[in-house]
């Protein structure tokens, strides 16, 4: 054993292994690169409010999950999902991890005095979708015992299937963008617009022919309408959550419809 350990450094310095060491390791898809579009996008506000938009990194996972938990009614309007449930937090974390691991998600941060870029103010949860993703979500939902968590997954699967964009545009992959910007955020409209444009640039760089925006708030709906995107599909929230009480409906977001917009970055050059 001593002889083997003593000769191991000599083997590592051999020409063959030295050649192997020169081969680049596979990095995370959201690691830094030399892409021109990977630079931070600054949103200049007042002297006390400054924002930047950048791609989310693996270490941002806890902050993103906390931000989504705090603004769950904006992402899933009317669902009345208990975000304090341990089983639901585990399912939500897994669902968000699947999207964040692809490396397309954009993050808007507000600069705090003497503390750097710490506070998350907006999120563009960007996910590459295939025609069979909705079926996988449905199968996953049948394995979940928690009723509220199962409802969340089935709801996500339903919204993926409804527009039928893969078949309509005959594509195998679509970039889904879900913008989450609380309405009380300073310069909320501008933050949402920069997140939307940065996400579309990301899709254009990666060669996506179709980009879909799932809109669940009035603020995002107004921003995307100004960008003159194509409205593909919409549904009433009341038709999805038929068992909601009137009090639960009043506590949800103002928008009463879930709308899907599409953009074509390769054709429009956006």
N, C-alpha and C positions, 0 to 999 in steps of 0.2 A: 504494500500500500504506500509506504514512504517513497519507494522508487517511482511509482506511478505519479504521485503528486509532485515529485521533484522534476519529472520530465514534462509535466503538463505545460508549463510556460514556454518550453522550447517548441512544443507542438503548435501552440497558438501563434508563435512567431514564424512558422513555416510559410513558404511562399504561397502554398495553396490556400491556407486559411487566411492569409493576409489579403488574398484576392477576394475571398468571400466577404471579408469585413468591409471591403470597399463598396459592396452592393448596398444600396440604400434600403433602410428598413421601411416597411409600410406604415404610414402615419395615419392618424385619424383624419376623416374626411373634413373635419372642421378645423384642422390645424392651419397655421399661417402659411401663406403662399405668396408668390410674387405677382398675383393677379392685380391688375390696375383697379378692379372694382372691390378689392378686399380692404381698401382704405376706409378709415372711419369717416362718416358723413356728419358734419357739424351742423347743428341748428342753433343759430345765434338768436338768443332772446334778449331780455333786458340784462342789466348789469348783474342781476342776482339769479337769473335763470338761464342756464346753458345746457344743451342736450348734445348727445352724439348717438349715432346709429351704427352698429357693428354686428358682425356675425357672432352668434352665441358660441361659447367654448364649453368643453366638458365641465370645467369648474363652476360654470354658471348654473348647473342643474338645480341645486337647492334653492337658489334665488328665483329661478323660473317657476318651479313648483309652488313656492310660497306665493308668488305673484298671481298664478292661475287660481290657486285656492281662494285668495282674497277677492278675485273678480270672476268667480265661477258663474254667477248669473248672467254676466255679459257673454260668456262663451257658449253656455247652454241655457238660453233664456226659457224660463218657465219650468225647468226640469225639477226644481225644488230638491236639489241633491245635497245631502248632509256632508259637508266637506270635513267635518270633525271626526267622522267614522274612520277607524283604523283600516278596515277592509277597503273602504272607498279611496282613502289616501294611497293605499298600495296599488290599486287598479289605476288610479289617475297617474301615479308616478310611472307605472309601466307604460301606459299609453303615451305620456309625454316623452319618455325615454326613447321610444321607437322613432318619434319625429326628430328629437334632438340629435340622435346618433347619426342621422343622415348629413348633418352639418349645413343645412340650408336656413335655419332659423335666424331671424334678425332680432336684435335687442336695442331698445331705446333707453338710455341712461341719463339721469339728471346729475349734474355736477353739484356737489355740496361743498361749502367753504371749508377748507383745511382738511377735507376727508377724501378728496378724489371723486371718481365716478362710482357711486355706490347704489343709488336709488333707481330701481327699475320703474320706468314710467310707461312703457309700451312694449308690445311683443308682436312679432309676426311669426306665427308657428307655421313653418313651411315644410310640407311633406310630399315626397314623391309617391304618387298613387299608381297602382296597376289595376287591371280589371278585376282581379281576384281578391283585392284587399278587403272589400266589403264582406265577402264570403268568409274570409279568415276571422274577421271581427265577430260575425254571427256565431261561428263555431266556438270562439273564445268565450262569448257571452254565455253559452250553454254550460260552460264549466265553472261559472261564478255562482256562488250561493247567495251572496248579498243582493237583494232585490234592487236597491237603488243603483248599485254598481252595474248590475246586469242591464238595467234600463239605460244607463249612460252609454254602454258599448253598443247596444242595439240601436240606440238613437244615432250614434255616429255612423253605424253601418247603413242605416236607412238614408241618411243624407248623402252618403257616398254613392249609393245606387240610384237615387231618384233622378238626377239629371240625365244619366246615360251618356256622358260626354265621350267616353272611350269609343263607344260604338258610333256615335254621331260623327266624330271627327276622325275616326279610324286611326287612333294612336294607341300605343302600348303604355305610355307613361304621361301623366299629367302632374304638374306642380300645384298642389293645393296650398292656398294662403289663407290663414285665419288671423285677422288683425284683432288685437286685444288692446284697446286704449281706453282707460276710464275717462268718462266725460269731464271729471273735475281736474284732469291733468292740465297744467299750464301749457298753453299753445297746443291743445290736444289735436286740433284739425291739422296743423302743420306737422306734428309728430306722426299722425296716421298717414299723411300724404307721403312723407319721406320714407316711412316703413314700406308702404305699398310700392313706391318707385324702386327702392333698393331691392325688394324681393323680385320685382319684374326684371331688373337688370341681372339678378342672380339666375333666374330662369333662362334669360337670353344667353348668358355666358355658357350655361350647361346644355344648351341646344333644345330646350323644351319648346314644342310647337304650340301647346295649349297650356294656359295658366287659369286656374279657377280660384275665385275669391268667395269664401263662404261668409256672408254678412249677417251679423246677429245684433247690430246696434245701429241706432239712428246716425250717430257720428260717422261711422265708417261708411254707411250707405250714402251719406251726403258727399263724402270725400271721393268715393268711387264714381258717383254720378258726375262729378265735375271732371273726372278723367275720361268720361265718355266711353266706358267699357260696355260690353254687350251683356244684357240681362238674359240669362238662360232659363232660370227656374225660380219659383218662389212658392212658399207654402205658409199657411196660417199656423201660428203657434198653438192656437186653441184646438186645431184639428189633430195636433200631435199629442197634446196633453189634455185629453178629454175629461180626466178625473180630477183636474185641478179645482180647487175652491176659488171663489172670487177674491178672497184675501191673498191667496198665493199669486194670483194673476197680477194684483196690484203691486206686489213686491218685486215683480220681475222687471226686465228692461222695458223701455217705452215702445220699442219697435214690436209690432204684432206679426211680423212676417220674417221668415228666414229666406234670404235671397242669395242666389248664386250668380256671380258675374264671371265673364271669361275675357281673357286677353290673349293676343297672338303675337308674342314678341318677335318671332322670326319673320312674320309678315309685315307687322306694323313698325318694327324697328324701335320699340319703346325701351 
